[in-house]
Amino acid sequence: MAQKDAIKRHSLLINYLRSRGRTFEEIEYYLETESMVQSYDLNISQRTFQRDVKEISLLWGIDIEYNRTTKKYEIVYDKTETKNERLMEAFSIFNTLNVTERISEFIHFEDRKTSGTHFMMDIITSIKNRKLIEIYHKKYWEDNVTRREVEPLGIKEYRYRWYLIAIDKKDNSVKSFGLDRIVEINQLDIKYSFPEKFNINEYFKNNYGVIGSKNTKPELIELSFTSFQGKYIKSLKMHHSQKILIDNDDELRISLKLIPTIDFIMDLQYYGECVKVLKPKWLVDDIKSRLTNAKKQYK
């Protein structure tokens, strides 16, 4: 029970300090109150608190430091770094799910299968050891499972799914494999040379999604959204290159510089009548053709 109490304290401390710094007296009172609300012994002494701070840093990679100017304890992390923000987000969810006993009454979960995240550590270990891995992968459009030998390069997230980015030894090309479609992963005792200049963030800098494109050069794209849809586009950018050209009561016009992959084209179709492609001309014609073909389905 002591271990469960410690994990619970870790979660509560991280979420309590996430918004702003707190004095030890505030932290002590907060945990004392939570002890009465929940069936955990969360009371702490200065000694226990210092031990928790060390364990949180060691186990979770989150540093809590004492600010001598404000005389408060604060979480020290870079809020601009995606990894840190996602870690904080994960702790918020973890804390919420552990506070409420009957969570099904208040939270609706998406009905989905495993995302394959249990393979992540195997992949990272193989990359660090520079060892080939064999994967047993099942495509959405095929029933059979295929065996591949690949050189792992990294892991990418897209649309709440995780993908293994690797060089397929079959044709020595970079491919993406959905972790949720991988049945099994085994590390092979075969070394490989990691590409010196490969950086997964740079590789996807101009890409959209995970599906590759024959076109390897980014293009300047202009889109016009309805004013209403534009509010969502401003709050959640389509791509890091997004720039606002016009923003008024009639439209939100933006420019993007990216490789227009099939993932990007599919997303444009998703917005339907709320978006109009302005440039380049070939993309305008492509979307027109797709919409015309879609209309024929209803005749």
ChimeraX attribute file (.defattr): number of C-alpha atoms within 10 A of each C-alpha:
attribute: neighborCount
match mode: 1-to-1
recipient: residues
	/A:1	7
	/A:2	10
	/A:3	8
	/A:4	11
	/A:5	16
	/A:6	19
	/A:7	15
	/A:8	18
	/A:9	24
	/A:10	22
	/A:11	20
	/A:12	23
	/A:13	20
	/A:14	21
	/A:15	19
	/A:16	19
	/A:17	18
	/A:18	16
	/A:19	10
	/A:20	11
	/A:21	21
	/A:22	20
	/A:23	15
	/A:24	17
	/A:25	10
	/A:26	13
	/A:27	21
	/A:28	17
	/A:29	13
	/A:30	16
	/A:31	20
	/A:32	15
	/A:33	13
	/A:34	17
	/A:35	16
	/A:36	12
	/A:37	10
	/A:38	13
	/A:39	10
	/A:40	17
	/A:41	18
	/A:42	22
	/A:43	19
	/A:44	17
	/A:45	10
	/A:46	11
	/A:47	9
	/A:48	11
	/A:49	18
	/A:50	13
	/A:51	12
	/A:52	19
	/A:53	18
	/A:54	15
	/A:55	17
	/A:56	21
	/A:57	12
	/A:58	11
	/A:59	9
	/A:60	12
	/A:61	13
	/A:62	19
	/A:63	16
	/A:64	21
	/A:65	13
	/A:66	16
	/A:67	14
	/A:68	8
	/A:69	6
	/A:70	11
	/A:71	12
	/A:72	18
	/A:73	18
	/A:74	21
	/A:75	21
	/A:76	14
	/A:77	14
	/A:78	10
	/A:79	11
	/A:80	8
	/A:81	9
	/A:82	10
	/A:83	11
	/A:84	15
	/A:85	13
	/A:86	12
	/A:87	13
	/A:88	18
	/A:89	13
	/A:90	12
	/A:91	17
	/A:92	17
	/A:93	12
	/A:94	15
	/A:95	18
	/A:96	15
	/A:97	14
	/A:98	13
	/A:99	15
	/A:100	12
	/A:101	10
	/A:102	10
	/A:103	13
	/A:104	10
	/A:105	8
	/A:106	8
	/A:107	10
	/A:108	8
	/A:109	8
	/A:110	6
	/A:111	5
	/A:112	6
	/A:113	7
	/A:114	10
	/A:115	16
	/A:116	17
	/A:117	13
	/A:118	11
	/A:119	17
	/A:120	16
	/A:121	10
	/A:122	14
	/A:123	24
	/A:124	15
	/A:125	13
	/A:126	21
	/A:127	19
	/A:128	11
	/A:129	14
	/A:130	20
	/A:131	20
	/A:132	24
	/A:133	22
	/A:134	16
	/A:135	20
	/A:136	16
	/A:137	20
	/A:138	18
	/A:139	14
	/A:140	9
	/A:141	6
	/A:142	8
	/A:143	8
	/A:144	10
	/A:145	14
	/A:146	13
	/A:147	14
	/A:148	15
	/A:149	19
	/A:150	24
	/A:151	27
	/A:152	27
	/A:153	23
	/A:154	18
	/A:155	18
	/A:156	19
	/A:157	12
	/A:158	11
	/A:159	7
	/A:160	6
	/A:161	14
	/A:162	21
	/A:163	23
	/A:164	22
	/A:165	21
	/A:166	21
	/A:167	19
	/A:168	16
	/A:169	13
	/A:170	9
	/A:171	7
	/A:172	11
	/A:173	10
	/A:174	15
	/A:175	17
	/A:176	19
	/A:177	20
	/A:178	22
	/A:179	24
	/A:180	19
	/A:181	18
	/A:182	21
	/A:183	15
	/A:184	13
	/A:185	18
	/A:186	15
	/A:187	18
	/A:188	14
	/A:189	12
	/A:190	11
	/A:191	13
	/A:192	14
	/A:193	9
	/A:194	15
	/A:195	9
	/A:196	6
	/A:197	8
	/A:198	11
	/A:199	12
	/A:200	13
	/A:201	11
	/A:202	10
	/A:203	10
	/A:204	15
	/A:205	16
	/A:206	20
	/A:207	23
	/A:208	21
	/A:209	19
	/A:210	23
	/A:211	13
	/A:212	18
	/A:213	14
	/A:214	8
	/A:215	10
	/A:216	13
	/A:217	12
	/A:218	14
	/A:219	15
	/A:220	13
	/A:221	19
	/A:222	19
	/A:223	19
	/A:224	22
	/A:225	22
	/A:226	18
	/A:227	17
	/A:228	13
	/A:229	15
	/A:230	22
	/A:231	14
	/A:232	12
	/A:233	16
	/A:234	15
	/A:235	8
	/A:236	9
	/A:237	11
	/A:238	15
	/A:239	17
	/A:240	11
	/A:241	14
	/A:242	17
	/A:243	15
	/A:244	13
	/A:245	12
	/A:246	13
	/A:247	17
	/A:248	10
	/A:249	10
	/A:250	13
	/A:251	19
	/A:252	22
	/A:253	22
	/A:254	22
	/A:255	19
	/A:256	20
	/A:257	19
	/A:258	22
	/A:259	23
	/A:260	24
	/A:261	18
	/A:262	15
	/A:263	15
	/A:264	18
	/A:265	15
	/A:266	12
	/A:267	13
	/A:268	17
	/A:269	15
	/A:270	11
	/A:271	12
	/A:272	10
	/A:273	10
	/A:274	16
	/A:275	19
	/A:276	18
	/A:277	19
	/A:278	15
	/A:279	16
	/A:280	13
	/A:281	11
	/A:282	9
	/A:283	15
	/A:284	13
	/A:285	13
	/A:286	13
	/A:287	18
	/A:288	13
	/A:289	12
	/A:290	13
	/A:291	13
	/A:292	11
	/A:293	11
	/A:294	11
	/A:295	10
	/A:296	8
	/A:297	7
	/A:298	6
	/A:299	5
